Amino acid sequence: EVVDMTAKQGLLLPPWEEVEERMRAVENPRDAALLWLLRNGLRCSEAIGLRTSHLFRDNGNVVARVRGKGDKTRDVPLFKATATAVWLAVEQDKWPLTADRHVLTSEKAPALSRKQAYNIVNRHTGLHPHTLRHIYATELVNQGVNLPVVKELLGHASINTTMKYYHVTRGQLVEATNGAGL
């Protein structure tokens, strides 16, 4: 139901179900891993910079330790679909599995470039890589996750940056008015 505006582009976000359907149809393990990492809230630079040594288990969950803006590190719990896609990409890659290799590689280099990442995302979804992050953040907010938690998951320095994902809908206004009992 909720289709929100991205702050910078002023474009409507596509419904998650539509994007998920496209993502699940991706057969290339590396491409799928990239899409799921972005869908899990990582910035493009964080996804292409992710190394095998940055992945660990915490209480049964797979977590990615990513280095974001300002060289700040944060731990991002991965969806099961993301973790599965990442492991498949690493397993089926031609580059040797070492403790510190990149998770996302290209045919000719042991790391995926930003341009290659953009082309992969656009080819499979028709979206910009950052839009998948917007969808993730908007869904968290719409599900009632507290903004400080969303801020931490996204690695924002300021809650003001996170606020751009909070949009009051007409339905919320009507619900609040009706619920006031006045």
N, C-alpha and C positions, 0 to 999 in steps of 0.2 A: 504494500500500500504506500509506503513512504518512499518518495523519490525526491531527494534533496538537491540543492544547488551546491556546486563546488565554489569555493570562495573566489578563486582567482579567475576561473574561466567562465563562470556564469552559465554553465551547462547542466542540464539535468543528468543525474546519475541513473544509469540503467538499473532495473531491479536485479538484485543479487541472483535470483533463480535463473534469469536469462544468461548472466555471465557464467554462472556455475555450469550450466548446460554446455556452453562453448568450451569451458576449461576441461570438463570431463571427457570431451571428445578428442582432446590432444593426445596423440600417440607417442610423440617424441618425449622420452623421459626428462631430458634436460629442459625442454620448453615447458613441460608440465610443472617441474620443480620451480622454475622461475615464476610462473603465474601464481602458484600456491604461496610462495614466499611473499610476493607482493600483496596477495589477498590476505595474508597474515599480518599485514601492517608494516612490513619492512619497506624502507626507501629503496629505490633502484640501486643506488650505490652500496647500500648495506647488503642487498641480495647478491650482487655480483662480486662483492668482497668477502662473502661468507666462505670460510674454510672448514674442512672436516674437523679440525681441532676446536672449532667454536661450537660444536654440537655436543650436548651431554644430556644425561637423564637426571631428572629431579622428581622423586616420588612417583615414578612410572611415566612421567611426561617427558617428551623430548623438548629441549630448550635450546634456542640459538642465542649465543652471546654475540651481539652485534656492536660494531663501532659506528656511531652516528655522527651527526653534526657536532662541531666543536670537539671532536675526538672523544666524545663521551661514550661510555660503554653501558649497554643495558641488556637484560636477559628477557627474551621474548618466548613465552610458551607457544609451541607450534600445534596447530590443529593436527589431528591424526592424519587427515588427507595430505597435509603439507609434509609431515614427517615421512610418510610413505613415499610421496613423490621425490623427496630429497634422497632417500636411501636408494630408490630405483635409479635415479640419475647418477649417483656415485657408483653404484654397482655396474651399470651398463656403459660407463664411460670408457674410452680407449686409453685415457691417461692413467699412469700407475697410481694405485691407491697408496698414498703416504699419509702420515699423521697430520700434515699441514698443507694439503693441496686444496685448491679452490673447489667448491661444490659444483659450480656452474662453469663449464669449460666450452671452448669452441673447437672446431675441427683442427685449426692450425695453431691454436695457442692454449696454454693451460689456464686461461681466464677469459671469461666472456667480457666483451666491451660494452659500454653504455649504449652505443649505437645498435649493436647486435641485439641487446636486451629490448630496446625500443621496438625494433623491427619484429622480434618474436611476439611481443605482447600485441602489437598492432595487427599482425597477421592473424593471430588466433582469436582476438576479441574485438578488434576495431577500436581499442581504447588506448589512451596514454598510460604508461606504467603507474603514474601517480594516482590515476583514477581508481585503481584497485585498492590502494591505501585509503582513499577517500571513502570508498564503499565500506571497507572494514570499520573505519572510525565512525561513520554515520550509523552503521548497524549497532555498534556498541552503545552509542548515545541513545538510539531509539529503543534499545532493549533495557534502558534504565541504568546502565553502568555509570557510576559516579565519574564526573569529569576529571578529578585528580587521578583516578585509575587509568582512564583513557590517556591522559597526559603522559603517564609513566610508560604505558604500553607503546605509545608512538614516539617516545623520546623527545618530547617537546620541552624546551627550557621554560616556557611561560604558559600558564593556563589560558592566557589570552589567545594564543595560537590554537589551542584545543577548542576554544569557544566557537570557532568558525564551523565546527561540525554540529553545533547545537542549533537547530531550527525549530521554532515553535510553529506547529501546524494549526490550521483552522480547527481541526477536530479536537486538539488539545485545549484550545480556547473555549470551545463549546462545552467540552467535558468539565473544565474547571468552573465555568459559569453555572452549569447545571448542578454540579456537585456542591456549590457554595450554599445551596438551600435558601437563597434570598428571594 
